[in-house]
Structures are given as structure tokens and as C-alpha cells.
């Protein structure tokens, strides 16, 4: 049998080589059709059908995400994104580029054949592309889950030859395209493993082989029960105190008086409180992410209980910078970022709705309300000049744009404050969206970015909202922002 493709466009030697390749492809198909595949008859046709329209892979993504680890959730999302882009590419370009007929089914046993034969052209295989894209996308984010998915993806690709709906070259081309799409997605949205913060400056922290001397305070409101249970198993001698949000500060203060290392499990606001206590008592901090965003823990490359437990056992730690702010009626620190302007309003909306509709949905709602509202910019005085601002963002360390992903810090001890401003004019929507899309521009009519170690603002109106690490405060008058270089010791796995 020979595929129905147009060979007339191939000149001379090229046409002959193509004929030989197509002949070999057809022969391989015939060999596969004649060969007995032990146990495949009951599995591969069903597996092939289950992958129609990506149903198998969406179910696999749901199962992976159900493990509730951050890496697994990211792996599931990356797998689905890669699958979706591969499917779009195949259906809009691939099938129309080479109009190749499906194989003739004479040599394929009837028991193997699909009840409903596909009607699209044969090259390349969409099922193989989707399988490879999903498996590769998952593996790029989580090699462990990728290893679990790979045999299923291989079986789906093989099933397309087994059931007689594709030539082997269709499957190989589809798989190559799918894997390529997954790598393209990684260029647009890099994985966390691609950028590992430097392991410096190294810090002296006590090695606690079974957690003896670690007192960890866990905020129950952050849904930390499962993580605390796993940590108890990994560090059986650690003392873990679970408490309500209003009790966190008092429990942190008490824990610091008897701990060799202070631990915290919760969101960014809870971690901020623990860091302030650890600084006062000169204790190393062990951070277990337990909130919605967990920016500090993730930029530190601490994602789960096992990674943190390994660092605590071995005494692996680094020193990180801390941001400090002082106003005439308030003083505090920030590990991630501090902001004035519209962002505190977004945080308020998110906190109000997150318990009802979830953190991410509440964040989207807050952003929508901020962009559409009619409001006045915040006015600050800097070096004797008044500046209306929609947003002042001050990061504890430089935030870098990576592809289409949101900004991340690659160095938590770089000694600088990352200062971004969006100038006030008309309504905030266009300037804010422009700043978000453009990233860290150094000069623009609408927004600007500079690096500082210290910044002083004056002339803030009474009651001006200020957001820091997901918390809200009100300030007035003068505001001093400064960097405390390498001030805090934190446990972090170094390998």
C-alpha cells in the first residue's frame, strides 16, 4: 500500500528519496499490522478512544493536581497548556500542510480497528502530538510525574499504528511536534527549576536531624493541616503549634523564647510576622508555604514539606535581605514587596472575597474593580516635588520578567530595592495595563523603574493605604524605605 500524497512537486533525486521513505513507512505499517502484540487487543483500542478530544489528558491533569503540591499543580497546568497549543497547531496547520490519506485497513485485524474511523487526513498524528505535548510539559515541571505519564503517552501514540489509523511516520512527526510545543511553552513561561537563586550568602544554622529544637507555628486559616501532618512525619521531634489567625503573633512570640529555630506555616502575611520575630530574637527561620501565593517561600525554592525537612536536618541555610519601612505612626518589614496606590485596594478586595470564591478568583475580581473604578491618584513628595501616582511598587530585591510569566526574584540577597512607579493621569486602567505588559522599563511617560537602597517619601495624606506582603496598613506624613542586607537567616535546601 502507498499513501496518497503528491510527489510531483519533488524534483529528481528528492522525489526518489521520498518514494523510498514512504515505501519503508508502508512496510513498517504492514509489519506492525501482521505482528501479534501480547495483551494489546484489550488495552490499546480503548486507550486510543479515551484520548479523543484530550479527555484522557484532562483527567490525568485533574489527578495530578489532586495531589495538592505546588509542583504537581504547575505540572498539570503546563501539561494542559502544552496539549492545547499542540492540538491547535495540528488542527490549523499540520493537517492542511500535507494531505496524506489514512492507511488501508486490509492488513489490520478487525478486532483492532476502531468502531469510528477518523475522517481527517493522516499526517501528522494529533493523538501522538497531544500525548507527547502533555507528557513533556508535565515532565519539564515535575520529572517524577513525567515518568508516571510517559508510559501512557507512549501507549497512546503506539495505539494509533496498532489500530491502523496512522502510519509510523505520522506518529513520529506528531510526537516530535508535541514535544517541541511543550519546549516552546517553557520559553514563554519558564519552569521554576530553570532559575535557581544563588546559594549565597551561606549561613550558619543549627542542624536538627529529627527537628528537635524547631518550633513551628501553623496558621489554621491557611489550610495547613495536610502539610503539618507530613512535616510531623518527616521531623518527629519538632514542636508544631496550630492556631487561629488572631493567635499567630502571640504564639510566635512564645515559640521564640524556647526554640533553636523558629518555623512558620502560612501565607505571606503570616511569614512576615514570623520573620519579624525571628529578627528580634536572632533565630533562623524555617518557612513552609501554606497560603495562596507564597511568593517568599517559592522564590526561596522551598515548595513542600520534604524539601524544608531536608534543609532543617542538614542545617542548610542562606541569608536573605529584608525590606524595612518607617512612617510616623508605623514601622514594619517586608520580605516580598510594599506598595502604595491601587494595589492596597486590590488586596482588600481579594481578602474580602477569597474565603467565598477562592484566592485566585478574588484576585481577578479585585483587579477588575481597581481598573474600572473612578478614583484619584496618590500624591507623594519626592526630593521636594509632588508626584501623582497610581502605583508605587517597592520590591525586596529585583523582580525579573521571564517570558510571559509574572516577575520573579532570582537573588534574595542582591542589596537593592526594586522601585516601580505608574504615574497618575486620567483613569488608571491604561497606564497600569501598559506597565504590566511592558515590564521593567527604565523610562516611559507612564511608568518608570529604578534601583535604590533607600527611599524617602513625604507628604502622604492621613489614612493613605499601604500594602506589604499581603497585609494592609494606613500611613501618613513621611515614609522611609530601606534595605537591611542579608539580615535574616532562612533554611533552604541547597541541592
C-alpha positions as CSV (number, residue, x, y, z in Angstrom):
1,X,0.0,0.0,0.0
2,X,1.2,3.5,-0.5
3,X,0.0,6.8,1.0
4,X,-1.9,9.2,-1.2
5,X,0.5,12.2,-1.3
6,X,1.5,14.4,-4.2
7,X,5.1,13.5,-5.2
8,X,5.2,15.5,-8.4
9,X,6.5,18.6,-6.7
10,X,9.7,16.8,-5.6
11,X,12.4,17.1,-8.2
12,X,14.7,14.3,-9.3
13,X,16.7,12.7,-6.5
14,X,14.5,14.2,-3.9
15,X,11.4,12.5,-5.4
16,X,13.2,9.2,-5.4
17,X,14.3,9.5,-1.8
18,X,10.8,10.5,-0.7
19,X,9.3,7.4,-2.5
20,X,11.8,5.2,-0.7
21,X,10.9,6.7,2.7
22,X,7.2,6.3,2.0
23,X,7.7,2.8,0.9
24,X,9.6,2.0,4.1
25,X,6.9,3.7,6.1
26,X,4.2,1.5,4.5
27,X,6.3,-1.7,5.0
28,X,6.7,-0.8,8.7
29,X,2.9,-0.3,9.0
30,X,2.3,-3.8,7.4
31,X,4.8,-5.4,9.8
32,X,3.0,-3.8,12.8
33,X,-0.3,-5.0,11.4
34,X,0.9,-8.6,11.0
35,X,2.6,-8.7,14.3
36,X,1.0,-10.2,17.4
37,X,1.1,-7.7,20.3
38,X,0.5,-9.7,23.5
39,X,-2.2,-8.2,25.7
40,X,-2.6,-5.1,23.5
41,X,-6.0,-6.0,21.9
42,X,-7.9,-5.4,25.2
43,X,-6.0,-2.2,26.0
44,X,-4.7,-0.2,23.1
45,X,-8.0,0.4,21.2
46,X,-9.7,1.6,24.4
47,X,-6.8,3.8,25.3
48,X,-6.8,5.3,21.8
49,X,-10.5,6.1,22.1
50,X,-10.1,7.6,25.6
51,X,-7.6,10.1,24.2
52,X,-10.2,11.5,21.8
53,X,-10.5,15.3,22.3
54,X,-7.9,15.2,25.1
55,X,-10.3,13.5,27.6
56,X,-7.6,11.2,28.9
57,X,-5.1,14.0,29.4
58,X,-7.6,16.3,31.1
59,X,-8.5,13.5,33.5
60,X,-4.8,12.9,34.1
61,X,-4.2,16.6,34.8
62,X,-7.0,16.6,37.4
63,X,-5.5,13.5,39.1
64,X,-2.0,15.1,39.2
65,X,-3.4,18.4,40.5
66,X,-5.3,16.5,43.2
67,X,-2.0,15.7,44.9
68,X,-2.1,19.3,46.1
69,X,1.6,20.0,45.9
70,X,2.6,23.3,44.1
71,X,4.8,21.4,41.7
72,X,2.1,18.9,40.8
73,X,-0.4,21.7,40.2
74,X,2.1,23.5,37.9
75,X,2.9,20.3,36.1
76,X,-0.8,19.7,35.4
77,X,-1.3,23.3,34.2
78,X,1.8,23.1,32.0
79,X,0.7,19.8,30.5
80,X,-2.7,21.1,29.6
81,X,-1.3,24.3,28.1
82,X,1.2,22.3,26.0
83,X,-1.6,19.9,24.9
84,X,-3.9,22.8,24.0
85,X,-1.3,24.6,21.9
86,X,-0.2,21.3,20.2
87,X,-3.8,20.5,19.3
88,X,-4.4,24.0,17.9
89,X,-1.2,23.7,15.8
90,X,-2.1,20.3,14.4
91,X,-5.7,21.3,13.5
92,X,-4.9,24.6,12.0
93,X,-1.6,23.9,10.2
94,X,-0.5,20.3,10.4
95,X,-3.5,18.6,8.8
96,X,-3.6,21.1,6.0
97,X,0.1,21.2,5.1
98,X,0.4,17.5,4.0
99,X,-2.9,16.0,2.8
100,X,-2.0,12.4,3.3
101,X,-4.6,9.6,3.1
102,X,-5.1,7.2,6.0
103,X,-3.7,3.7,5.7
104,X,-5.7,1.0,4.0
105,X,-7.1,-1.3,6.8
106,X,-6.9,-4.6,4.9
107,X,-3.9,-5.9,6.8
108,X,-5.2,-4.8,10.2
109,X,-7.2,-7.5,12.1
110,X,-10.9,-6.4,12.6
111,X,-10.6,-6.8,16.4
112,X,-8.1,-4.0,16.5
113,X,-9.9,-1.5,14.3
114,X,-11.7,1.4,15.8
115,X,-15.5,1.4,15.5
116,X,-15.5,5.0,14.3
117,X,-12.7,5.8,11.9
118,X,-11.3,9.3,11.8
119,X,-12.1,11.4,8.7
120,X,-9.3,13.9,8.8
121,X,-6.0,13.5,6.9
122,X,-3.3,11.2,8.3
123,X,-0.2,13.4,8.7
124,X,0.7,14.2,11.4
125,X,-1.0,12.2,14.2
126,X,-2.9,14.6,16.5
127,X,-3.2,11.9,19.2
128,X,0.6,11.4,19.3
129,X,1.1,15.2,19.3
130,X,-1.2,15.7,22.3
131,X,0.3,12.7,24.2
132,X,3.8,14.0,23.7
133,X,2.9,17.6,24.5
134,X,1.2,16.7,27.7
135,X,3.8,14.2,28.9
136,X,6.7,16.6,28.0
137,X,5.0,19.6,29.6
138,X,4.4,17.6,32.8
139,X,8.0,16.3,32.8
140,X,9.5,19.7,32.4
141,X,7.8,20.9,35.6
142,X,7.9,17.6,37.5
143,X,10.2,14.8,36.4
144,X,8.5,12.4,38.8
145,X,5.0,12.9,37.4
146,X,6.5,13.0,33.9
147,X,7.9,9.5,34.4
148,X,4.5,8.3,35.5
149,X,2.7,9.8,32.5
150,X,5.3,8.8,29.9
151,X,4.3,5.1,29.5
152,X,0.7,6.1,29.0
153,X,1.7,8.7,26.4
154,X,3.8,6.2,24.6
155,X,1.0,3.6,24.6
156,X,-1.5,6.2,23.1
157,X,1.0,7.0,20.3
158,X,1.6,3.3,19.6
159,X,-2.1,2.6,19.6
160,X,-2.6,4.8,16.6
161,X,-0.4,2.4,14.5
162,X,-1.8,-0.7,16.2
163,X,-5.4,0.3,15.3
164,X,-4.4,1.2,11.7
165,X,-5.3,4.8,11.7
166,X,-1.8,6.2,11.2
167,X,1.5,5.3,9.5
168,X,4.5,5.2,11.9
169,X,5.9,8.4,10.4
170,X,2.6,10.2,11.2
171,X,3.1,9.2,14.9
172,X,6.8,10.1,15.0
173,X,6.1,13.5,13.4
174,X,3.2,14.2,15.7
175,X,5.2,13.2,18.8
176,X,8.1,15.5,17.7
177,X,5.7,18.4,17.1
178,X,4.1,17.9,20.5
179,X,7.4,17.8,22.4
180,X,8.5,20.8,20.5
181,X,5.4,22.7,21.5
182,X,6.0,21.9,25.2
183,X,9.5,23.3,25.0
184,X,8.1,26.4,23.2
185,X,5.7,26.9,26.1
186,X,8.6,26.6,28.5
187,X,10.3,29.5,26.7
188,X,7.2,31.6,27.1
189,X,6.5,30.6,30.7
190,X,9.7,29.2,32.2
191,X,9.6,26.5,34.9
192,X,10.7,27.3,38.4
193,X,13.6,24.9,38.0
194,X,15.1,27.0,35.2
195,X,16.1,29.8,37.6
196,X,17.5,28.7,40.9
197,X,18.5,31.5,43.2
198,X,22.2,31.6,44.1
199,X,23.1,29.7,47.3
200,X,24.7,32.7,48.9
201,X,25.5,34.1,51.3
202,X,25.6,30.8,53.1
203,X,24.6,31.0,56.8
204,X,25.3,29.1,60.0
205,X,22.1,27.4,61.2
206,X,21.7,24.5,63.6
207,X,21.3,21.1,62.0
208,X,18.2,19.4,63.6
209,X,18.2,15.8,62.5
210,X,14.7,15.0,63.7
211,X,13.5,18.5,64.2
212,X,14.5,18.7,67.9
213,X,14.6,22.4,68.7
214,X,12.3,23.5,65.9
215,X,9.1,25.2,67.0
216,X,6.7,25.7,64.1
217,X,3.6,27.9,64.3
218,X,0.9,27.0,61.7
219,X,-2.0,29.3,60.7
220,X,-5.1,27.1,60.6
221,X,-6.9,29.6,58.3
222,X,-4.4,28.9,55.5
223,X,-5.4,25.3,55.2
224,X,-2.2,23.9,56.6
225,X,-3.4,20.6,58.1
226,X,-2.1,18.3,55.4
227,X,1.3,19.9,55.3
228,X,1.7,19.9,59.1
229,X,0.9,16.2,59.2
230,X,3.6,15.4,56.6
231,X,6.1,17.6,58.4
232,X,5.4,15.8,61.7
233,X,6.3,12.5,60.0
234,X,9.5,14.0,58.5
235,X,10.6,15.8,61.7
236,X,9.0,13.8,64.6
237,X,10.7,15.8,67.4
238,X,9.7,19.2,66.1
239,X,7.1,21.0,68.1
240,X,4.2,22.2,65.9
241,X,1.6,24.7,67.2
242,X,-1.6,25.1,65.2
243,X,-3.5,28.2,65.9
244,X,-6.1,30.6,64.6
245,X,-5.1,33.8,62.8
246,X,-5.6,36.1,65.8
247,X,-3.4,33.9,67.9
248,X,-0.4,33.7,65.5
249,X,1.5,36.7,66.8
250,X,1.3,35.6,70.4
251,X,2.3,32.0,69.6
252,X,5.3,33.2,67.6
253,X,6.5,35.3,70.5
254,X,6.1,32.4,72.9
255,X,7.8,29.9,70.5
256,X,10.8,32.2,70.0
257,X,11.6,32.0,73.7
258,X,12.1,28.2,73.7
259,X,13.2,27.5,70.1
260,X,16.6,26.9,68.5
261,X,14.9,27.6,65.1
262,X,11.5,29.3,64.5
263,X,9.2,27.7,62.0
264,X,6.1,29.1,60.3
265,X,3.4,27.6,58.0
266,X,1.0,30.0,56.4
267,X,0.7,32.7,53.8
268,X,2.9,35.7,53.1
269,X,1.4,37.8,55.9
270,X,2.0,35.0,58.5
271,X,5.5,34.6,57.2
272,X,6.1,38.3,57.5
273,X,5.1,38.2,61.2
274,X,7.4,35.2,61.8
275,X,10.3,36.9,60.1
276,X,9.9,40.0,62.3
277,X,10.0,37.8,65.4
278,X,13.0,35.8,64.1
279,X,14.9,39.0,63.5
280,X,14.3,40.3,67.0
281,X,15.4,37.0,68.7
282,X,18.2,36.3,66.3
283,X,16.7,32.9,65.2
284,X,16.9,31.1,61.9
285,X,13.5,30.8,60.2
286,X,12.0,27.7,58.6
287,X,9.3,28.6,56.1
288,X,6.7,26.1,54.9
289,X,4.3,27.6,52.3
290,X,0.7,27.4,53.3
291,X,-1.1,30.3,51.7
292,X,-2.4,31.2,48.3
293,X,0.6,33.0,46.7
294,X,3.6,32.1,48.9
295,X,6.0,34.4,47.0
296,X,8.8,34.4,49.5
297,X,8.9,30.6,50.0
298,X,8.7,29.8,46.3
299,X,11.4,32.4,45.4
300,X,13.5,30.7,48.1
301,X,12.9,27.4,46.3
302,X,11.1,25.9,49.3
303,X,7.9,24.3,47.9
304,X,7.0,21.3,50.1
305,X,7.5,19.6,53.4
306,X,10.2,17.2,52.3
307,X,12.4,20.0,50.9
308,X,12.2,22.0,54.1
309,X,12.7,18.9,56.3
310,X,15.9,18.1,54.4
311,X,17.3,21.6,54.9
312,X,16.4,21.5,58.6
313,X,18.0,18.1,59.1
314,X,21.3,19.2,57.4
315,X,21.4,22.8,58.7
316,X,21.3,24.1,55.1
317,X,20.6,27.9,55.2
318,X,21.2,31.2,53.5
319,X,21.0,34.8,54.5
320,X,18.4,37.0,52.7
321,X,17.7,40.7,52.6
322,X,14.8,42.3,54.4
323,X,13.0,45.5,53.4
324,X,12.1,47.9,56.2
325,X,9.6,50.8,56.3
326,X,9.1,53.5,58.9
327,X,6.3,56.0,58.9
328,X,5.4,58.5,61.7
329,X,2.8,56.1,63.0
330,X,4.0,52.7,62.0
331,X,7.1,50.5,61.5
332,X,7.5,47.2,59.9
333,X,9.3,44.9,57.4
334,X,8.6,43.3,54.1
335,X,10.0,40.2,52.6
336,X,8.4,40.5,49.2
337,X,7.1,43.9,48.3
338,X,5.5,47.1,49.5
339,X,3.1,49.3,47.6
340,X,1.0,52.5,47.6
341,X,-1.8,53.4,45.3
342,X,-4.3,51.0,43.7
343,X,-2.7,47.8,44.9
344,X,-3.8,48.0,48.5
345,X,-7.3,48.3,47.2
346,X,-6.8,45.1,45.2
347,X,-5.5,43.3,48.4
348,X,-8.6,44.5,50.4
349,X,-10.9,43.1,47.7
350,X,-9.0,39.9,47.5
351,X,-9.1,39.3,51.2
352,X,-12.8,40.2,51.4
353,X,-13.8,37.6,48.8
354,X,-11.1,34.9,49.0
355,X,-12.9,32.9,51.6
356,X,-16.1,32.8,49.5
357,X,-14.8,32.4,45.9
358,X,-11.1,31.4,46.3
359,X,-7.9,33.4,46.3
360,X,-7.3,33.5,42.5
361,X,-10.9,34.4,41.6
362,X,-10.9,37.1,44.3
363,X,-7.6,38.5,42.9
364,X,-9.2,38.7,39.4
365,X,-12.3,40.4,40.9
366,X,-10.1,42.9,42.8
367,X,-8.1,43.8,39.6
368,X,-11.3,44.3,37.7
369,X,-12.7,46.7,40.3
370,X,-9.4,48.6,40.5
371,X,-9.2,49.1,36.8
372,X,-12.7,50.2,36.2
373,X,-13.2,52.5,39.3
374,X,-13.1,56.3,39.1
375,X,-10.5,57.5,41.7
376,X,-7.8,60.0,42.3
377,X,-4.1,59.0,42.3
378,X,-1.9,59.1,45.5
379,X,0.2,62.2,45.7
380,X,3.7,61.9,47.2
381,X,6.6,64.3,47.6
382,X,10.0,63.2,46.4
383,X,13.0,65.5,46.6
384,X,10.7,68.5,47.0
385,X,8.5,67.8,44.0
386,X,4.9,66.5,44.1
387,X,4.1,63.4,42.1
388,X,0.6,61.9,41.5
389,X,1.0,58.1,41.3
390,X,-1.4,55.3,40.5
391,X,1.1,52.8,41.9
392,X,4.3,52.8,43.8
393,X,5.8,49.3,44.0
394,X,8.9,48.6,46.0
395,X,10.3,45.0,45.8
396,X,12.7,43.5,48.3
397,X,15.1,42.5,45.5
398,X,14.9,42.8,41.8
399,X,11.9,41.2,40.1
400,X,12.7,39.8,36.6
401,X,10.2,39.2,33.8
402,X,10.6,35.7,32.5
403,X,8.7,35.2,29.2
404,X,5.0,35.8,29.7
405,X,5.2,34.8,33.4
406,X,4.9,37.3,36.2
407,X,8.0,38.7,37.8
408,X,10.2,36.5,40.0
409,X,13.3,37.2,42.1
410,X,16.4,35.2,41.2
411,X,18.5,36.6,44.0
412,X,17.1,37.3,47.5
413,X,20.3,39.0,48.7
414,X,21.1,41.4,45.9
415,X,21.1,44.5,48.2
416,X,18.7,46.7,46.2
417,X,15.1,47.8,46.4
418,X,13.2,47.4,43.1
419,X,11.2,50.6,42.8
420,X,8.5,50.9,40.1
421,X,6.0,53.7,39.6
422,X,3.0,54.2,37.4
423,X,2.4,58.0,37.1
424,X,-1.0,59.4,37.8
425,X,-3.1,60.7,34.8
426,X,-6.7,60.2,33.8
427,X,-8.0,56.8,34.7
428,X,-5.6,54.1,36.0
429,X,-6.6,51.3,33.6
430,X,-4.4,52.1,30.5
431,X,-1.2,53.1,32.4
432,X,-1.4,50.1,34.7
433,X,-2.0,47.6,31.9
434,X,0.8,49.2,29.9
435,X,3.2,48.9,32.8
436,X,2.2,45.3,33.3
437,X,2.7,44.4,29.7
438,X,5.9,46.3,29.1
439,X,7.6,45.0,32.3
440,X,10.6,46.9,33.9
441,X,11.0,49.9,31.6
442,X,13.5,52.4,32.9
443,X,11.9,55.4,31.1
444,X,8.4,55.9,29.9
445,X,5.8,58.7,30.0
446,X,3.5,56.4,32.0
447,X,5.9,54.4,34.2
448,X,9.4,54.1,35.3
449,X,11.8,51.8,37.3
450,X,14.9,52.5,39.4
451,X,17.0,50.6,41.9
452,X,17.6,52.1,45.3
453,X,19.0,51.0,48.7
454,X,17.0,53.7,50.5
455,X,13.9,55.9,49.5
456,X,12.2,58.7,51.4
457,X,8.7,59.9,50.5
458,X,6.9,62.8,52.2
459,X,3.5,64.5,52.2
460,X,1.4,61.4,52.4
461,X,-2.2,62.2,53.3
462,X,-3.6,60.8,56.6
463,X,-5.1,57.3,56.1
464,X,-3.1,56.5,52.9
465,X,-3.3,52.7,52.5
466,X,-0.1,50.8,52.3
467,X,0.2,47.1,51.4
468,X,3.1,44.9,52.4
469,X,3.4,41.1,52.0
470,X,-0.4,40.9,51.6
471,X,-1.2,43.0,54.7
472,X,-2.8,46.4,54.8
473,X,-1.8,49.4,57.0
474,X,-2.6,53.1,56.9
475,X,0.2,55.7,57.0
476,X,0.6,59.4,56.8
477,X,3.3,62.1,56.5
478,X,6.8,60.7,55.9
479,X,7.6,57.2,54.7
480,X,11.2,55.8,54.8
481,X,12.0,52.7,52.9
482,X,15.4,51.0,53.3
483,X,17.2,47.7,52.7
484,X,18.6,45.5,55.5
485,X,21.1,43.4,53.6
486,X,21.5,39.7,54.5
487,X,19.6,40.4,57.8
488,X,17.6,37.1,58.0
489,X,18.8,33.5,58.1
490,X,16.4,31.0,56.5
491,X,16.6,27.3,55.9
492,X,16.8,26.4,52.3
493,X,17.7,23.1,50.6
494,X,21.0,23.7,48.7
495,X,20.9,20.6,46.5
